[in-house]
Amino acid sequence: MKHTHDPYSIIYPEILAIASDDGSAVELIERFECIGGAMWVKRHYGQSPLVQQVRTVGQTTRYLLSPGAIDLELVGSRFPAGIARVAVSKDEIGITYLGMGGGGVGASICRAHAAGVIRSESDPCGGGKVAGSRIVVPRLQRLIIGVDDTDTPEAGATWTLCHNIARSIEDDKTRYLSHTIVQLYPVAFRTKNCVAVACEFATADPAGCIDRFEELLREHTLSDETGMAAYTGFDPSPLEQYAWMVKRGEITRSELDSLLPMLDVRLSGRGLIGAVAAIPFVTRYEEALELCDGTN
């Protein structure tokens, strides 16, 4: 087998980080190539005191972190690797990893050379060594774009259109993170399945991302009733009560009025009701796909 790099390292394809406005919470997002390594890391890094939650979303591991620094008391097999420091500044987020043995390889060279990393420092690793790295990544914002009603009974599919648009607008400042299909209450005027879509981005340029998405959506939508709304913020839960109302029954447009100051509405057709409802369900796939029509 021919290797183009060190056969004892697997470089993470990309590492990103999003911070809340006040810097009190960070979501670290690691795209992985090796599923076994990702599951091992999820199990052990989740024990780090700075990790509040860890979950797998597609080909990413997501850590909800608290800023701070701590001395990790590593123990082979039981707690062999973890996150030791999280630092948030105006424009950057620093993460320090530490591990022993194979965990030290993952904590050092595997992450230090990931795409998305601005700069890094890493220790010699391998064998039984304790090693780690400190990486610095840009401080990004979470942007969620909700869309509904782009198709007609004859053609189109909102979920495919949104995914293709989201992929096409990625650049160095904007990374496409996730796509969530949200089952809504099956109202009479639906096309067929009555679903909306939420596309999530990590971005340093929310306005530019929204502009590019809107331009392509206007170009390709087949409906005159398309709705598009964008939410920029770490936690979209202020929209959740409204979203469950849309999943559980038919509502009027007036129910949406009080939420408009939180949103950047770009297309305000009838689909706006569902577009906004999709936003807080981003990456919550089981809840998002639940059908609440009273028949199950």
C-alpha positions in Angstrom: 0.0 0.0 0.0 1.4 3.4 -1.0 1.0 6.2 1.6 1.2 9.8 0.8 1.7 10.8 4.4 2.5 9.3 7.8 0.7 6.0 7.9 0.2 6.5 11.7 -1.9 9.7 11.3 -5.3 10.5 9.9 -5.8 14.2 9.3 -9.3 15.5 10.2 -10.8 16.9 7.0 -12.1 20.1 8.8 -12.5 21.6 12.2 -14.8 24.6 12.8 -16.1 26.4 15.9 -19.1 28.6 16.6 -19.5 30.8 19.7 -22.5 32.4 21.4 -22.7 36.2 21.3 -21.4 36.5 24.8 -18.7 33.9 24.4 -20.1 31.7 27.2 -20.7 28.7 25.0 -18.8 27.2 22.0 -19.8 24.4 19.6 -16.8 22.6 18.2 -17.5 20.8 15.0 -15.1 18.2 13.7 -15.5 16.5 10.4 -14.1 13.0 10.5 -12.9 10.5 8.0 -12.5 7.5 10.3 -15.7 6.5 12.0 -14.0 4.2 14.5 -11.7 7.0 15.7 -14.7 9.4 15.9 -16.7 7.1 18.1 -13.7 6.5 20.3 -13.2 10.2 20.7 -16.8 10.9 21.4 -16.8 8.3 24.2 -13.7 9.6 25.9 -13.7 13.4 25.2 -17.2 13.5 26.5 -15.8 12.9 30.0 -13.8 16.2 29.8 -15.2 18.7 32.4 -15.3 21.4 29.7 -17.6 19.2 27.5 -21.3 19.8 28.3 -22.6 17.6 25.4 -21.2 15.6 22.5 -23.2 14.1 19.6 -22.7 12.8 16.1 -24.3 14.6 13.2 -23.7 13.0 9.9 -19.9 12.9 9.4 -19.2 15.4 12.2 -18.8 15.2 15.9 -20.2 18.2 17.7 -19.1 19.3 21.2 -20.9 21.8 23.3 -18.1 23.4 25.3 -17.7 25.8 28.2 -14.7 28.2 28.0 -11.9 27.6 30.5 -8.8 25.5 31.3 -8.4 22.4 33.4 -5.7 19.8 34.2 -6.9 16.5 32.8 -6.1 13.5 34.9 -5.7 11.0 32.1 -5.9 7.3 32.8 -5.2 4.6 30.2 -8.4 2.9 28.9 -10.7 4.8 31.3 -9.9 8.4 30.3 -7.1 8.5 27.8 -7.8 11.7 26.0 -9.8 14.9 26.3 -10.2 18.7 25.8 -8.1 20.7 28.3 -8.7 24.3 27.3 -11.3 26.4 25.4 -10.5 30.1 24.8 -12.7 32.6 23.1 -11.6 36.0 21.7 -13.3 38.5 19.4 -12.3 36.8 16.2 -10.8 33.4 17.2 -11.4 30.3 19.3 -8.6 28.2 20.7 -8.9 24.5 21.6 -6.3 22.5 23.5 -6.4 18.6 23.2 -4.4 16.1 25.3 -4.1 12.3 25.0 -1.9 9.4 25.7 -0.7 6.7 23.3 -2.9 6.5 20.2 -5.1 9.1 21.8 -2.1 11.4 21.8 -1.8 11.0 18.1 -5.4 12.0 17.6 -5.0 14.9 20.0 -1.9 16.3 18.3 -1.0 15.8 14.6 -4.4 14.6 13.4 -6.0 17.8 14.4 -3.2 20.3 14.0 -3.2 19.9 10.2 -7.0 19.9 9.7 -8.6 22.3 7.2 -10.0 25.3 9.0 -7.2 25.6 11.4 -5.5 29.0 11.3 -2.4 28.0 13.3 -1.4 25.3 15.7 1.2 23.9 18.0 1.6 20.1 18.6 3.8 17.7 20.6 5.7 14.7 19.3 3.4 11.8 19.5 3.1 8.0 19.1 4.0 5.0 21.2 3.2 5.5 24.8 3.7 9.3 24.9 1.3 11.9 26.3 0.9 14.4 23.6 -1.4 17.2 22.6 -2.0 20.2 20.4 -3.5 23.7 20.6 -5.4 24.8 17.5 -6.8 28.1 16.7 -9.8 28.5 14.3 -11.9 31.5 13.3 -14.8 32.4 15.5 -17.9 31.8 13.4 -21.6 32.4 13.7 -24.5 29.9 13.2 -26.8 30.7 10.4 -30.0 28.7 9.7 -32.0 29.3 6.6 -35.5 27.9 6.5 -37.3 27.3 3.2 -40.8 26.0 2.2 -42.9 25.7 -0.9 -40.6 25.7 -3.9 -42.3 23.0 -6.0 -45.5 22.4 -7.8 -47.6 19.2 -8.3 -45.8 18.8 -11.6 -42.2 19.3 -10.7 -39.6 20.1 -8.1 -38.6 19.1 -4.6 -37.7 21.5 -1.9 -35.2 19.3 -0.1 -33.0 18.7 -3.1 -33.1 22.3 -4.2 -32.0 23.6 -0.8 -29.2 21.1 -0.5 -27.8 21.9 -3.9 -28.0 25.7 -3.2 -26.3 25.3 0.2 -23.4 23.3 -1.3 -22.9 25.7 -4.1 -22.5 28.8 -1.9 -19.8 27.5 0.3 -16.6 29.5 0.4 -13.7 30.3 2.8 -16.0 32.3 5.0 -19.1 30.1 4.9 -19.3 26.3 5.5 -22.4 24.2 5.0 -23.1 22.1 8.1 -26.4 20.3 7.9 -29.7 19.8 6.1 -32.9 19.0 8.0 -36.2 18.0 6.6 -39.1 19.0 8.9 -42.5 17.4 8.7 -45.2 19.9 9.1 -49.0 19.4 9.7 -50.4 18.2 6.4 -52.6 21.2 5.5 -55.0 21.0 2.6 -53.0 23.3 0.3 -49.7 21.3 0.5 -48.0 19.9 -2.6 -47.9 16.4 -1.3 -45.8 15.6 1.9 -45.9 19.0 3.6 -42.3 19.4 4.6 -40.0 22.3 5.0 -36.2 22.4 5.1 -33.6 24.0 7.3 -30.0 24.5 6.1 -27.3 25.3 8.7 -24.1 27.1 8.1 -21.0 28.2 10.1 -20.1 31.6 8.7 -18.1 34.8 9.2 -20.4 36.5 6.6 -24.1 35.8 7.4 -25.4 38.6 5.2 -23.4 37.5 2.2 -24.5 33.9 2.7 -28.1 34.8 2.9 -27.8 37.0 -0.2 -26.3 34.2 -2.3 -28.9 31.7 -1.1 -31.7 34.0 -1.9 -30.4 34.8 -5.4 -30.3 31.1 -6.3 -33.6 30.3 -4.6 -35.4 33.0 -6.6 -33.8 31.8 -9.8 -34.8 28.1 -9.3 -38.0 28.0 -7.3 -41.1 26.9 -9.2 -43.6 28.3 -6.9 -45.1 31.8 -6.4 -45.6 31.0 -2.7 -42.0 30.3 -1.6 -41.0 31.3 1.9 -37.4 31.9 3.0 -36.3 33.2 6.4 -32.8 33.3 8.0 -31.9 33.1 11.7 -28.4 34.1 12.8 -27.6 33.1 16.4 -26.2 30.3 18.5 -29.5 28.9 19.7 -32.8 29.1 17.7 -34.9 27.9 20.6 -36.9 31.2 20.8 -38.7 29.9 17.7 -39.5 26.5 19.1 -43.0 27.1 20.5 -44.1 28.5 17.2 -42.5 25.6 15.3 -44.5 23.0 17.3 -47.7 24.9 16.6 -47.0 24.5 12.9 -46.2 20.8 13.3 -49.4 20.2 15.2 -52.0 22.1 13.3 -52.9 24.7 10.7 -52.2 28.3 11.7 -52.6 31.7 10.3 -49.8 34.1 9.2 -50.5 36.4 12.1 -49.0 33.8 14.5 -45.7 34.6 13.0 -45.7 38.4 13.5 -44.1 38.5 16.9 -41.1 36.5 15.7 -40.3 38.7 12.6 -37.8 40.9 14.5 -35.6 37.9 15.1 -35.5 36.9 11.4 -34.2 38.1 8.1 -37.2 37.3 5.8 -36.3 37.2 2.1 -39.3 35.5 0.5 -42.7 36.0 2.1 -45.0 33.8 0.3 -47.4 31.4 2.0 -44.4 29.0 2.6 -42.9 31.5 5.1 -45.0 29.8 7.8 -43.3 26.5 7.3 -39.9 28.0 6.5 -39.7 29.6 10.0 -41.0 26.5 11.7 -38.2 24.4 10.2 -35.4 26.6 11.8 -35.4 25.4 15.4 -35.5 21.7 14.4 -32.1 21.9 12.7 -30.2 18.6 13.3 -33.0 17.3 15.6 -34.0 14.7 13.1 -36.3 12.5 15.1 -38.4 15.3 16.3 -38.2 17.1 12.9 -39.7 14.0 11.1 -42.4 13.3 13.6 -45.9 13.5 12.1 -48.3 15.2 14.5 -51.6 14.8 12.7 -53.5 13.0 15.4 -53.5 9.6 13.5 -50.5 8.0 15.1 
